[in-house]
Amino acid sequence: MYQGFYNLTSGMLTQNRNLNVIGNNMVNIQTPGYKRDKMVSTTFEEEMLYRTGRTNKDIREDLGVTSKIKTAQQTYVNYGQGSFDSTGGIYDFALSGNGFFCINTEDGVRYTRNGSFHVDEEGYLMLDNLGRVQGEGGQPIQIDNENLAVGADGTITAVDEAGNAREYGKLRVVDFEDYDQMHKEDNGLYSTGQGPRQVEDGETKVLWKMVERSNVDMVEEMTAMMSAQRALQSAAQVLKMYDQIMSKSATDVGRL
């Protein structure tokens, strides 16, 4: 019976963490470029159960493996491509294929799939006041003309009133060999200790006046949420029954 307390309590804690992950996915379903998380659980301290004889304890029979605790193993990020929304915004960009935009933040270079940019007071392209967007060579891109045109390779040009074309820069798009080494931070940013690889021309297309939607499936998240809630409620009810049985055994049975 005491083992049941470990099983049920650890199950409740694990399902509560799972609900937090699911809730975060649902909250960010409208966040451009957001990638959904998935928590994977595992057992802890697995032990083999044996059956032995009453007199000769050397003779034993394997019954099976049991574990008293269930716990969260890891939260994985699904980097799958999201669909695209046409916004008409001249500072909105999306990536069709693998890769990330580079952002110069106060904590260093960070990477994102969120291409919903704007310009600051000095005309530099930036993301949500988090940092300026990198162009080729790691330099920020300054724009002083809204008559823009953006190529599939991320090159930003504009035509002035005299009809002269001017190139403002090219969006820096990079990719990484191992996504498992990437750390998900707040505001849709990612950091990693591995060196980035410059995406080759034609490998990934930059879509202008569009943003990438999150890859969260609301139906799938709702189904997972209901399953986790029912598991949590069931464990709480059985745990309450355990507590009542233990209380009765300590009071009523103890009197006999």
CYANA upper distance limits for C-alpha pairs under 8 A (distance plus 0.5 A):
  1 MET  CA      5 PHE  CA      7.60
  1 MET  CA    242 TYR  CA      8.16
  2 TYR  CA      6 TYR  CA      7.62
  3 GLN  CA      7 ASN  CA      6.90
  3 GLN  CA     68 LYS  CA      6.60
  4 GLY  CA      8 LEU  CA      6.47
  4 GLY  CA     68 LYS  CA      8.11
  4 GLY  CA    239 LEU  CA      8.45
  5 PHE  CA      9 THR  CA      6.38
  5 PHE  CA    239 LEU  CA      7.24
  5 PHE  CA    242 TYR  CA      8.18
  6 TYR  CA     10 SER  CA      6.42
  6 TYR  CA     68 LYS  CA      6.05
  6 TYR  CA     69 ILE  CA      6.32
  7 ASN  CA     11 GLY  CA      6.54
  7 ASN  CA     67 SER  CA      8.45
  7 ASN  CA     68 LYS  CA      5.67
  7 ASN  CA     69 ILE  CA      5.76
  7 ASN  CA     70 LYS  CA      7.23
  8 LEU  CA     12 MET  CA      6.68
  8 LEU  CA    235 ALA  CA      5.88
  8 LEU  CA    236 ALA  CA      7.89
  8 LEU  CA    238 VAL  CA      8.24
  8 LEU  CA    239 LEU  CA      6.89
  9 THR  CA     13 LEU  CA      6.82
  9 THR  CA    235 ALA  CA      8.05
  9 THR  CA    239 LEU  CA      8.17
 10 SER  CA     14 THR  CA      6.59
 10 SER  CA     69 ILE  CA      6.05
 10 SER  CA     70 LYS  CA      5.85
 10 SER  CA     71 THR  CA      6.95
 11 GLY  CA     15 GLN  CA      6.60
 11 GLY  CA     69 ILE  CA      7.97
 11 GLY  CA     70 LYS  CA      6.19
 11 GLY  CA     71 THR  CA      7.77
 11 GLY  CA    232 LEU  CA      7.80
 11 GLY  CA    235 ALA  CA      7.60
 12 MET  CA     16 ASN  CA      6.58
 12 MET  CA    231 ALA  CA      8.31
 12 MET  CA    232 LEU  CA      5.74
 12 MET  CA    235 ALA  CA      6.88
 12 MET  CA    236 ALA  CA      7.69
 13 LEU  CA     17 ARG  CA      6.88
 13 LEU  CA     71 THR  CA      8.29
 14 THR  CA     18 ASN  CA      6.73
 14 THR  CA     41 SER  CA      7.89
 14 THR  CA     70 LYS  CA      7.43
 14 THR  CA     71 THR  CA      6.05
 14 THR  CA     72 ALA  CA      6.43
 15 GLN  CA     19 LEU  CA      6.61
 15 GLN  CA    228 ALA  CA      6.20
 15 GLN  CA    229 GLN  CA      7.96
 15 GLN  CA    231 ALA  CA      7.75
 15 GLN  CA    232 LEU  CA      6.51
 16 ASN  CA     20 ASN  CA      6.92
 16 ASN  CA    228 ALA  CA      8.40
 16 ASN  CA    232 LEU  CA      7.84
 17 ARG  CA     21 VAL  CA      6.98
 17 ARG  CA     72 ALA  CA      8.31
 18 ASN  CA     22 ILE  CA      6.73
 18 ASN  CA     39 MET  CA      6.62
 18 ASN  CA    228 ALA  CA      7.68
 19 LEU  CA     23 GLY  CA      6.38
 19 LEU  CA    225 MET  CA      6.78
 19 LEU  CA    228 ALA  CA      7.13
 19 LEU  CA    229 GLN  CA      8.10
 20 ASN  CA     24 ASN  CA      6.65
 21 VAL  CA     25 ASN  CA      6.90
 21 VAL  CA     37 ASP  CA      7.06
 21 VAL  CA     38 LYS  CA      7.45
 21 VAL  CA     39 MET  CA      7.45
 22 ILE  CA     26 MET  CA      6.84
 22 ILE  CA     37 ASP  CA      8.11
 22 ILE  CA     38 LYS  CA      8.14
 22 ILE  CA    221 GLU  CA      6.76
 22 ILE  CA    224 ALA  CA      8.00
 22 ILE  CA    225 MET  CA      6.99
 23 GLY  CA     27 VAL  CA      6.66
 23 GLY  CA    225 MET  CA      8.46
 24 ASN  CA     28 ASN  CA      6.82
 25 ASN  CA     29 ILE  CA      6.77
 25 ASN  CA     36 ARG  CA      6.16
 25 ASN  CA     37 ASP  CA      7.21
 25 ASN  CA    216 VAL  CA      7.05
 25 ASN  CA    221 GLU  CA      8.12
 26 MET  CA    216 VAL  CA      7.81
 26 MET  CA    218 MET  CA      7.32
 26 MET  CA    221 GLU  CA      7.48
 28 ASN  CA     34 TYR  CA      7.24
 28 ASN  CA    214 SER  CA      7.96
 29 ILE  CA     34 TYR  CA      7.88
 29 ILE  CA    213 ARG  CA      8.33
 29 ILE  CA    214 SER  CA      6.16
 29 ILE  CA    215 ASN  CA      8.15
 29 ILE  CA    216 VAL  CA      6.27
 29 ILE  CA    218 MET  CA      8.16
 30 GLN  CA    213 ARG  CA      7.32
 30 GLN  CA    214 SER  CA      6.99
 31 THR  CA    213 ARG  CA      7.36
 31 THR  CA    214 SER  CA      6.63
 32 PRO  CA    113 ARG  CA      8.05
 32 PRO  CA    114 ASN  CA      5.68
 32 PRO  CA    115 GLY  CA      7.80
 32 PRO  CA    116 SER  CA      7.58
 32 PRO  CA    211 VAL  CA      6.74
 32 PRO  CA    212 GLU  CA      5.97
 32 PRO  CA    213 ARG  CA      5.33
 32 PRO  CA    214 SER  CA      6.17
 33 GLY  CA     82 GLY  CA      7.72
 33 GLY  CA    112 THR  CA      7.97
 33 GLY  CA    113 ARG  CA      5.16
 33 GLY  CA    114 ASN  CA      4.93
 33 GLY  CA    115 GLY  CA      7.90
 33 GLY  CA    188 GLY  CA      7.81
 33 GLY  CA    211 VAL  CA      7.95
 33 GLY  CA    212 GLU  CA      5.64
 33 GLY  CA    213 ARG  CA      5.99
 33 GLY  CA    214 SER  CA      5.59
 33 GLY  CA    215 ASN  CA      8.30
 34 TYR  CA    113 ARG  CA      7.75
 34 TYR  CA    114 ASN  CA      7.72
 34 TYR  CA    188 GLY  CA      6.57
 34 TYR  CA    213 ARG  CA      7.62
 34 TYR  CA    214 SER  CA      4.98
 34 TYR  CA    215 ASN  CA      7.28
 34 TYR  CA    216 VAL  CA      8.45
 35 LYS  CA     77 VAL  CA      6.96
 35 LYS  CA     78 ASN  CA      6.31
 35 LYS  CA     79 TYR  CA      6.23
 35 LYS  CA     80 GLY  CA      7.87
 35 LYS  CA    214 SER  CA      6.40
 35 LYS  CA    215 ASN  CA      6.28
 35 LYS  CA    216 VAL  CA      7.57
 36 ARG  CA     77 VAL  CA      6.41
 36 ARG  CA     78 ASN  CA      6.02
 36 ARG  CA     79 TYR  CA      8.13
 36 ARG  CA    214 SER  CA      7.98
 36 ARG  CA    215 ASN  CA      6.81
 36 ARG  CA    216 VAL  CA      6.06
 37 ASP  CA     75 THR  CA      6.85
 37 ASP  CA     76 TYR  CA      6.06
 37 ASP  CA     77 VAL  CA      5.08
 37 ASP  CA     78 ASN  CA      6.67
 38 LYS  CA     75 THR  CA      5.94
 38 LYS  CA     76 TYR  CA      5.70
 38 LYS  CA     77 VAL  CA      6.93
 38 LYS  CA     78 ASN  CA      8.02
 39 MET  CA     72 ALA  CA      7.45
 39 MET  CA     73 GLN  CA      8.01
 39 MET  CA     74 GLN  CA      6.39
 39 MET  CA     75 THR  CA      4.70
 39 MET  CA     76 TYR  CA      6.73
 40 VAL  CA     72 ALA  CA      6.54
 40 VAL  CA     73 GLN  CA      6.08
 40 VAL  CA     74 GLN  CA      6.03
 40 VAL  CA     75 THR  CA      6.66
 40 VAL  CA     76 TYR  CA      8.12
 41 SER  CA     70 LYS  CA      7.49
 41 SER  CA     71 THR  CA      6.06
 41 SER  CA     72 ALA  CA      4.66
 41 SER  CA     73 GLN  CA      5.36
 41 SER  CA     74 GLN  CA      7.60
 42 THR  CA     70 LYS  CA      6.35
 42 THR  CA     71 THR  CA      6.06
 42 THR  CA     72 ALA  CA      6.57
 42 THR  CA     73 GLN  CA      6.07
 43 THR  CA     67 SER  CA      6.76
 43 THR  CA     68 LYS  CA      8.33
 43 THR  CA     69 ILE  CA      6.40
 43 THR  CA     70 LYS  CA      5.02
 43 THR  CA     71 THR  CA      6.56
 44 PHE  CA     67 SER  CA      6.75
 44 PHE  CA     68 LYS  CA      7.61
 44 PHE  CA     69 ILE  CA      5.80
 44 PHE  CA     70 LYS  CA      6.49
 44 PHE  CA     71 THR  CA      7.27
 45 GLU  CA     67 SER  CA      6.52
 45 GLU  CA     68 LYS  CA      7.73
 45 GLU  CA     69 ILE  CA      7.73
 46 GLU  CA     65 VAL  CA      6.94
 46 GLU  CA     66 THR  CA      6.11
 46 GLU  CA     67 SER  CA      4.99
 46 GLU  CA     68 LYS  CA      7.99
 47 GLU  CA     65 VAL  CA      6.01
 47 GLU  CA     66 THR  CA      5.89
 47 GLU  CA     67 SER  CA      6.67
 48 MET  CA     62 ASP  CA      7.82
 48 MET  CA     63 LEU  CA      7.90
 48 MET  CA     64 GLY  CA      6.24
 48 MET  CA     65 VAL  CA      4.95
 48 MET  CA     66 THR  CA      6.79
 49 LEU  CA     62 ASP  CA      6.73
 49 LEU  CA     63 LEU  CA      5.86
 49 LEU  CA     64 GLY  CA      6.04
 49 LEU  CA     65 VAL  CA      6.57
 49 LEU  CA     66 THR  CA      7.50
 50 TYR  CA     60 ARG  CA      6.52
 50 TYR  CA     61 GLU  CA      5.86
 50 TYR  CA     62 ASP  CA      5.17
 50 TYR  CA     63 LEU  CA      5.87
 50 TYR  CA     64 GLY  CA      8.02
 51 ARG  CA     60 ARG  CA      5.75
 51 ARG  CA     61 GLU  CA      5.45
 51 ARG  CA     62 ASP  CA      6.98
 51 ARG  CA     63 LEU  CA      7.20
 52 THR  CA     56 ASN  CA      7.87
 52 THR  CA     57 LYS  CA      5.87
 52 THR  CA     58 ASP  CA      7.74
 52 THR  CA     59 ILE  CA      6.28
 52 THR  CA     60 ARG  CA      4.81
 52 THR  CA     61 GLU  CA      6.96
 53 GLY  CA     57 LYS  CA      6.00
 53 GLY  CA     58 ASP  CA      8.40
 53 GLY  CA     59 ILE  CA      6.84
 53 GLY  CA     60 ARG  CA      7.36
 80 GLY  CA    215 ASN  CA      7.21
 81 GLN  CA     96 SER  CA      8.24
 81 GLN  CA     97 GLY  CA      7.68
 81 GLN  CA    215 ASN  CA      7.13
 82 GLY  CA    212 GLU  CA      6.32
 82 GLY  CA    213 ARG  CA      5.76
 82 GLY  CA    214 SER  CA      5.96
 82 GLY  CA    215 ASN  CA      5.05
 83 SER  CA    212 GLU  CA      6.31
 83 SER  CA    213 ARG  CA      5.89
 83 SER  CA    214 SER  CA      7.99
 83 SER  CA    215 ASN  CA      7.84
 84 PHE  CA     94 ALA  CA      8.06
 84 PHE  CA    210 MET  CA      6.96
 84 PHE  CA    211 VAL  CA      6.19
 84 PHE  CA    212 GLU  CA      5.06
 84 PHE  CA    213 ARG  CA      6.14
 85 ASP  CA    210 MET  CA      5.97
 85 ASP  CA    211 VAL  CA      5.94
 85 ASP  CA    212 GLU  CA      6.86
 85 ASP  CA    213 ARG  CA      7.17
 86 SER  CA    209 LYS  CA      6.64
 86 SER  CA    210 MET  CA      4.95
 86 SER  CA    211 VAL  CA      7.25
 87 THR  CA     92 ASP  CA      7.82
 87 THR  CA    209 LYS  CA      6.11
 87 THR  CA    210 MET  CA      5.85
 87 THR  CA    211 VAL  CA      7.62
 88 GLY  CA     92 ASP  CA      8.20
 88 GLY  CA    209 LYS  CA      5.24
 88 GLY  CA    210 MET  CA      7.35
 89 GLY  CA    209 LYS  CA      5.50
 89 GLY  CA    210 MET  CA      7.90
 90 ILE  CA    146 GLU  CA      8.10
 90 ILE  CA    148 LEU  CA      7.74
 90 ILE  CA    208 TRP  CA      7.80
 90 ILE  CA    209 LYS  CA      6.01
 91 TYR  CA    116 SER  CA      7.22
 91 TYR  CA    117 PHE  CA      5.79
 91 TYR  CA    118 HIS  CA      6.12
 91 TYR  CA    119 VAL  CA      8.41
 91 TYR  CA    125 LEU  CA      8.43
 91 TYR  CA    208 TRP  CA      8.40
 91 TYR  CA    209 LYS  CA      7.31
 92 ASP  CA    115 GLY  CA      6.16
 92 ASP  CA    116 SER  CA      5.20
 92 ASP  CA    117 PHE  CA      6.20
 92 ASP  CA    118 HIS  CA      8.37
 92 ASP  CA    208 TRP  CA      6.72
 92 ASP  CA    209 LYS  CA      5.31
 92 ASP  CA    210 MET  CA      6.03
 92 ASP  CA    211 VAL  CA      6.54
 93 PHE  CA    115 GLY  CA      5.11
 93 PHE  CA    116 SER  CA      6.82
 93 PHE  CA    117 PHE  CA      8.07
 93 PHE  CA    206 VAL  CA      7.11
 93 PHE  CA    207 LEU  CA      6.06
 93 PHE  CA    208 TRP  CA      5.34
 93 PHE  CA    209 LYS  CA      6.29
 93 PHE  CA    210 MET  CA      5.78
 93 PHE  CA    211 VAL  CA      5.96
 93 PHE  CA    212 GLU  CA      8.50
 94 ALA  CA    113 ARG  CA      7.88
 94 ALA  CA    114 ASN  CA      7.86
 94 ALA  CA    115 GLY  CA      6.02
 94 ALA  CA    206 VAL  CA      6.29
 94 ALA  CA    207 LEU  CA      5.48
 94 ALA  CA    208 TRP  CA      7.20
 94 ALA  CA    210 MET  CA      6.20
 94 ALA  CA    211 VAL  CA      5.19
 94 ALA  CA    212 GLU  CA      5.84
 95 LEU  CA     99 GLY  CA      7.68
 95 LEU  CA    100 PHE  CA      8.18
 95 LEU  CA    113 ARG  CA      7.72
 95 LEU  CA    204 THR  CA      7.14
 95 LEU  CA    205 LYS  CA      6.34
 95 LEU  CA    206 VAL  CA      5.44
 95 LEU  CA    207 LEU  CA      6.61
 95 LEU  CA    212 GLU  CA      7.70
 96 SER  CA    204 THR  CA      6.24
 96 SER  CA    205 LYS  CA      5.64
 96 SER  CA    206 VAL  CA      6.92
 96 SER  CA    207 LEU  CA      7.49
 97 GLY  CA    203 GLU  CA      7.80
 97 GLY  CA    204 THR  CA      5.39
 97 GLY  CA    205 LYS  CA      7.27
 98 ASN  CA    175 ASP  CA      7.14
 98 ASN  CA    204 THR  CA      6.78
 99 GLY  CA    113 ARG  CA      8.19
 99 GLY  CA    173 VAL  CA      6.49
 99 GLY  CA    174 VAL  CA      5.69
 99 GLY  CA    175 ASP  CA      4.89
 99 GLY  CA    176 PHE  CA      8.12
 99 GLY  CA    199 VAL  CA      7.53
 99 GLY  CA    204 THR  CA      7.64
100 PHE  CA    111 TYR  CA      6.13
100 PHE  CA    112 THR  CA      5.75
100 PHE  CA    113 ARG  CA      5.83
100 PHE  CA    173 VAL  CA      5.96
100 PHE  CA    174 VAL  CA      5.95
100 PHE  CA    175 ASP  CA      6.67
101 PHE  CA    111 TYR  CA      6.08
101 PHE  CA    112 THR  CA      5.82
101 PHE  CA    113 ARG  CA      6.66
101 PHE  CA    114 ASN  CA      8.25
101 PHE  CA    115 GLY  CA      7.94
101 PHE  CA    133 VAL  CA      7.91
101 PHE  CA    134 GLN  CA      8.08
101 PHE  CA    171 LEU  CA      7.96
101 PHE  CA    172 ARG  CA      6.77
101 PHE  CA    173 VAL  CA      5.57
101 PHE  CA    174 VAL  CA      7.29
102 CYS  CA    109 VAL  CA      7.09
102 CYS  CA    110 ARG  CA      6.43
102 CYS  CA    111 TYR  CA      5.30
102 CYS  CA    112 THR  CA      7.19
102 CYS  CA    133 VAL  CA      6.50
102 CYS  CA    134 GLN  CA      5.88
102 CYS  CA    172 ARG  CA      6.87
102 CYS  CA    173 VAL  CA      7.23
102 CYS  CA    174 VAL  CA      7.97
103 ILE  CA    109 VAL  CA      6.07
103 ILE  CA    110 ARG  CA      5.68
103 ILE  CA    111 TYR  CA      6.51
103 ILE  CA    112 THR  CA      8.05
103 ILE  CA    126 MET  CA      8.20
103 ILE  CA    127 LEU  CA      8.02
103 ILE  CA    130 LEU  CA      8.46
103 ILE  CA    131 GLY  CA      6.23
103 ILE  CA    132 ARG  CA      6.11
103 ILE  CA    133 VAL  CA      5.16
103 ILE  CA    134 GLN  CA      6.22
104 ASN  CA    108 GLY  CA      6.44
104 ASN  CA    109 VAL  CA      5.25
104 ASN  CA    110 ARG  CA      7.03
104 ASN  CA    131 GLY  CA      5.56
104 ASN  CA    132 ARG  CA      5.80
104 ASN  CA    133 VAL  CA      6.85
104 ASN  CA    134 GLN  CA      7.14
105 THR  CA    109 VAL  CA      6.35
105 THR  CA    110 ARG  CA      7.17
105 THR  CA    130 LEU  CA      6.48
105 THR  CA    131 GLY  CA      4.97
105 THR  CA    132 ARG  CA      7.57
106 GLU  CA    130 LEU  CA      8.49
106 GLU  CA    131 GLY  CA      7.75
109 VAL  CA    191 SER  CA      8.12
110 ARG  CA    189 LEU  CA      6.50
110 ARG  CA    190 TYR  CA      6.13
110 ARG  CA    191 SER  CA      5.87
111 TYR  CA    189 LEU  CA      5.99
111 TYR  CA    190 TYR  CA      5.48
111 TYR  CA    191 SER  CA      6.92
112 THR  CA    188 GLY  CA      6.57
112 THR  CA    189 LEU  CA      5.46
112 THR  CA    190 TYR  CA      6.66
113 ARG  CA    188 GLY  CA      7.97
113 ARG  CA    212 GLU  CA      8.05
114 ASN  CA    188 GLY  CA      7.42
114 ASN  CA    211 VAL  CA      7.77
114 ASN  CA    212 GLU  CA      7.57
115 GLY  CA    127 LEU  CA      8.14
115 GLY  CA    211 VAL  CA      6.56
115 GLY  CA    212 GLU  CA      8.05
116 SER  CA    127 LEU  CA      7.37
116 SER  CA    211 VAL  CA      6.92
117 PHE  CA    125 LEU  CA      7.04
117 PHE  CA    126 MET  CA      6.05
117 PHE  CA    127 LEU  CA      5.36
117 PHE  CA    128 ASP  CA      7.43
118 HIS  CA    125 LEU  CA      6.18
118 HIS  CA    126 MET  CA      6.08
118 HIS  CA    127 LEU  CA      6.99
118 HIS  CA    128 ASP  CA      8.03
119 VAL  CA    123 GLY  CA      5.59
119 VAL  CA    124 TYR  CA      5.59
119 VAL  CA    125 LEU  CA      4.94
119 VAL  CA    126 MET  CA      6.21
119 VAL  CA    143 ILE  CA      8.21
120 ASP  CA    124 TYR  CA      6.00
120 ASP  CA    125 LEU  CA      7.22
120 ASP  CA    126 MET  CA      7.30
122 GLU  CA    142 GLN  CA      8.11
123 GLY  CA    142 GLN  CA      5.77
123 GLY  CA    143 ILE  CA      5.74
123 GLY  CA    144 ASP  CA      6.49
124 TYR  CA    132 ARG  CA      7.13
124 TYR  CA    133 VAL  CA      8.38
124 TYR  CA    140 PRO  CA      7.18
124 TYR  CA    141 ILE  CA      6.05
124 TYR  CA    142 GLN  CA      4.65
124 TYR  CA    143 ILE  CA      6.62
125 LEU  CA    132 ARG  CA      6.27
125 LEU  CA    133 VAL  CA      6.13
125 LEU  CA    140 PRO  CA      7.64
125 LEU  CA    141 ILE  CA      6.22
125 LEU  CA    142 GLN  CA      6.70
125 LEU  CA    143 ILE  CA      7.63
126 MET  CA    130 LEU  CA      7.79
126 MET  CA    131 GLY  CA      6.07
126 MET  CA    132 ARG  CA      4.48
126 MET  CA    133 VAL  CA      5.51
127 LEU  CA    131 GLY  CA      6.34
127 LEU  CA    132 ARG  CA      6.87
127 LEU  CA    133 VAL  CA      7.30
132 ARG  CA    140 PRO  CA      6.50
132 ARG  CA    141 ILE  CA      8.34
133 VAL  CA    140 PRO  CA      6.15
133 VAL  CA    141 ILE  CA      7.23
133 VAL  CA    171 LEU  CA      8.20
134 GLN  CA    138 GLY  CA      5.58
134 GLN  CA    139 GLN  CA      5.87
134 GLN  CA    140 PRO  CA      5.18
134 GLN  CA    141 ILE  CA      7.09
134 GLN  CA    171 LEU  CA      6.92
134 GLN  CA    172 ARG  CA      6.30
135 GLY  CA    139 GLN  CA      5.79
135 GLY  CA    140 PRO  CA      6.04
135 GLY  CA    141 ILE  CA      6.33
135 GLY  CA    169 GLY  CA      6.53
135 GLY  CA    170 LYS  CA      5.71
135 GLY  CA    171 LEU  CA      4.98
135 GLY  CA    172 ARG  CA      5.20
136 GLU  CA    169 GLY  CA      7.60
136 GLU  CA    170 LYS  CA      6.28
136 GLU  CA    171 LEU  CA      6.81
136 GLU  CA    172 ARG  CA      5.54
137 GLY  CA    172 ARG  CA      8.36
138 GLY  CA    172 ARG  CA      7.92
141 ILE  CA    168 TYR  CA      7.06
141 ILE  CA    169 GLY  CA      6.60
141 ILE  CA    170 LYS  CA      8.49
142 GLN  CA    168 TYR  CA      7.26
143 ILE  CA    168 TYR  CA      7.02
145 ASN  CA    158 ALA  CA      7.02
145 ASN  CA    159 VAL  CA      8.42
145 ASN  CA    160 ASP  CA      7.90
146 GLU  CA    158 ALA  CA      7.80
147 ASN  CA    158 ALA  CA      5.87
147 ASN  CA    159 VAL  CA      6.62
147 ASN  CA    160 ASP  CA      7.91
148 LEU  CA    156 ILE  CA      7.39
148 LEU  CA    157 THR  CA      6.23
148 LEU  CA    158 ALA  CA      4.90
148 LEU  CA    159 VAL  CA      7.56
149 ALA  CA    156 ILE  CA      6.47
149 ALA  CA    157 THR  CA      5.81
149 ALA  CA    158 ALA  CA      6.44
150 VAL  CA    154 GLY  CA      6.55
150 VAL  CA    155 THR  CA      6.03
150 VAL  CA    156 ILE  CA      5.14
150 VAL  CA    157 THR  CA      6.82
150 VAL  CA    208 TRP  CA      6.81
151 GLY  CA    155 THR  CA      5.76
151 GLY  CA    156 ILE  CA      7.29
151 GLY  CA    206 VAL  CA      7.75
151 GLY  CA    208 TRP  CA      8.32
152 ALA  CA    205 LYS  CA      5.61
152 ALA  CA    206 VAL  CA      5.27
152 ALA  CA    207 LEU  CA      6.85
152 ALA  CA    208 TRP  CA      8.41
153 ASP  CA    170 LYS  CA      8.06
153 ASP  CA    171 LEU  CA      8.43
153 ASP  CA    201 ASP  CA      6.64
153 ASP  CA    202 GLY  CA      7.60
153 ASP  CA    204 THR  CA      8.27
153 ASP  CA    205 LYS  CA      6.53
153 ASP  CA    206 VAL  CA      6.36
154 GLY  CA    170 LYS  CA      5.68
154 GLY  CA    171 LEU  CA      5.48
154 GLY  CA    172 ARG  CA      8.17
154 GLY  CA    205 LYS  CA      8.22
154 GLY  CA    206 VAL  CA      5.94
155 THR  CA    167 GLU  CA      7.94
155 THR  CA    168 TYR  CA      8.25
155 THR  CA    169 GLY  CA      6.38
155 THR  CA    170 LYS  CA      4.56
155 THR  CA    171 LEU  CA      6.89
156 ILE  CA    167 GLU  CA      6.46
156 ILE  CA    168 TYR  CA      6.08
156 ILE  CA    169 GLY  CA      6.09
156 ILE  CA    170 LYS  CA      6.36
156 ILE  CA    171 LEU  CA      8.20
157 THR  CA    165 ALA  CA      7.18
157 THR  CA    166 ARG  CA      5.92
157 THR  CA    167 GLU  CA      4.73
157 THR  CA    168 TYR  CA      6.17
157 THR  CA    169 GLY  CA      7.95
158 ALA  CA    165 ALA  CA      6.08
158 ALA  CA    166 ARG  CA      5.85
158 ALA  CA    167 GLU  CA      7.05
158 ALA  CA    168 TYR  CA      8.13
159 VAL  CA    163 GLY  CA      6.04
159 VAL  CA    164 ASN  CA      5.82
159 VAL  CA    165 ALA  CA      4.87
159 VAL  CA    166 ARG  CA      6.73
160 ASP  CA    164 ASN  CA      6.01
160 ASP  CA    165 ALA  CA      7.14
160 ASP  CA    166 ARG  CA      8.31
172 ARG  CA    198 GLN  CA      8.24
173 VAL  CA    198 GLN  CA      6.90
173 VAL  CA    199 VAL  CA      6.36
174 VAL  CA    196 PRO  CA      6.34
174 VAL  CA    197 ARG  CA      5.81
174 VAL  CA    198 GLN  CA      5.03
174 VAL  CA    199 VAL  CA      5.59
175 ASP  CA    196 PRO  CA      6.27
175 ASP  CA    197 ARG  CA      5.68
175 ASP  CA    198 GLN  CA      6.95
175 ASP  CA    199 VAL  CA      6.73
176 PHE  CA    194 GLN  CA      8.01
176 PHE  CA    195 GLY  CA      7.81
176 PHE  CA    196 PRO  CA      5.90
176 PHE  CA    197 ARG  CA      6.40
177 GLU  CA    197 ARG  CA      8.42
178 ASP  CA    182 MET  CA      8.09
181 GLN  CA    192 THR  CA      6.68
181 GLN  CA    193 GLY  CA      7.91
181 GLN  CA    194 GLN  CA      7.96
182 MET  CA    190 TYR  CA      6.90
182 MET  CA    191 SER  CA      6.29
182 MET  CA    192 THR  CA      5.20
182 MET  CA    193 GLY  CA      8.21
183 HIS  CA    190 TYR  CA      5.99
183 HIS  CA    191 SER  CA      5.70
183 HIS  CA    192 THR  CA      6.47
184 LYS  CA    188 GLY  CA      7.85
184 LYS  CA    189 LEU  CA      6.82
184 LYS  CA    190 TYR  CA      5.23
184 LYS  CA    191 SER  CA      7.22
185 GLU  CA    189 LEU  CA      5.75
185 GLU  CA    190 TYR  CA      6.03
185 GLU  CA    191 SER  CA      7.75
199 VAL  CA    203 GLU  CA      6.98
199 VAL  CA    204 THR  CA      7.42
200 GLU  CA    204 THR  CA      7.96
207 LEU  CA    211 VAL  CA      8.39
216 VAL  CA    221 GLU  CA      8.08
217 ASP  CA    221 GLU  CA      6.70
218 MET  CA    222 MET  CA      6.52
219 VAL  CA    223 THR  CA      6.68
220 GLU  CA    224 ALA  CA      6.71
221 GLU  CA    225 MET  CA      6.51
222 MET  CA    226 MET  CA      6.72
223 THR  CA    227 SER  CA      6.77
224 ALA  CA    228 ALA  CA      6.64
225 MET  CA    229 GLN  CA      6.57
226 MET  CA    230 ARG  CA      6.64
227 SER  CA    231 ALA  CA      6.76
228 ALA  CA    232 LEU  CA      6.61
229 GLN  CA    233 GLN  CA      6.60
230 ARG  CA    234 SER  CA      6.51
231 ALA  CA    235 ALA  CA      6.68
232 LEU  CA    236 ALA  CA      6.72
233 GLN  CA    237 GLN  CA      6.73
234 SER  CA    238 VAL  CA      6.78
235 ALA  CA    239 LEU  CA      6.49
236 ALA  CA    240 LYS  CA      6.68
237 GLN  CA    241 MET  CA      6.92
238 VAL  CA    242 TYR  CA      6.75
239 LEU  CA    243 ASP  CA      6.77
240 LYS  CA    244 GLN  CA      6.81
241 MET  CA    245 ILE  CA      6.69
242 TYR  CA    246 MET  CA      6.68
243 ASP  CA    247 SER  CA      6.59
244 GLN  CA    248 LYS  CA      6.62
245 ILE  CA    249 SER  CA      6.61
246 MET  CA    250 ALA  CA      6.70
247 SER  CA    251 THR  CA      6.78
248 LYS  CA    252 ASP  CA      5.91
248 LYS  CA    253 VAL  CA      7.23
249 SER  CA    253 VAL  CA      5.31
249 SER  CA    254 GLY  CA      6.72
250 ALA  CA    254 GLY  CA      5.76
251 THR  CA    255 ARG  CA      6.97
252 ASP  CA    256 LEU  CA      7.79
